[in-house]
Amino acid sequence: MLAERLYEPEPISKFGIILVSEPVKIPNKLKILAKPDSITDFEVGDIAVTYKYSDYEMTHNINGKQETIIRLKYSDCLAKETV
């Protein structure tokens, strides 16, 4: 499966000032971008709860832009987060 990293929401003061300059990663939650047809437990757009160090981050050159995509094994997924 291919996934992207999730970040904690940036804290904003009551005056509208952003207090943190760098976003904080959520280490064990990933949003699924693509999956094979054989996996029926997850759908595209679901949030997967995984082991902390189970993701494998790869950098690709797509249309002249460097983008980071995370490869995720189905066996490393623990649960699906429901909102």
Sequence and secondary structure as in RCSB ss.txt:
>XXXX:A:sequence
MLAERLYEPEPISKFGIILVSEPVKIPNKLKILAKPDSITDFEVGDIAVTYKYSDYEMTHNINGKQETIIRLKYS
DCLAKETV
>XXXX:A:secstr
 EEEEEE    B TTS B  SS  EEEEEEEEEE  TT  S  TT EEEE TT  EEEEEEETTEEEEEEE  GG
GEEEEE  
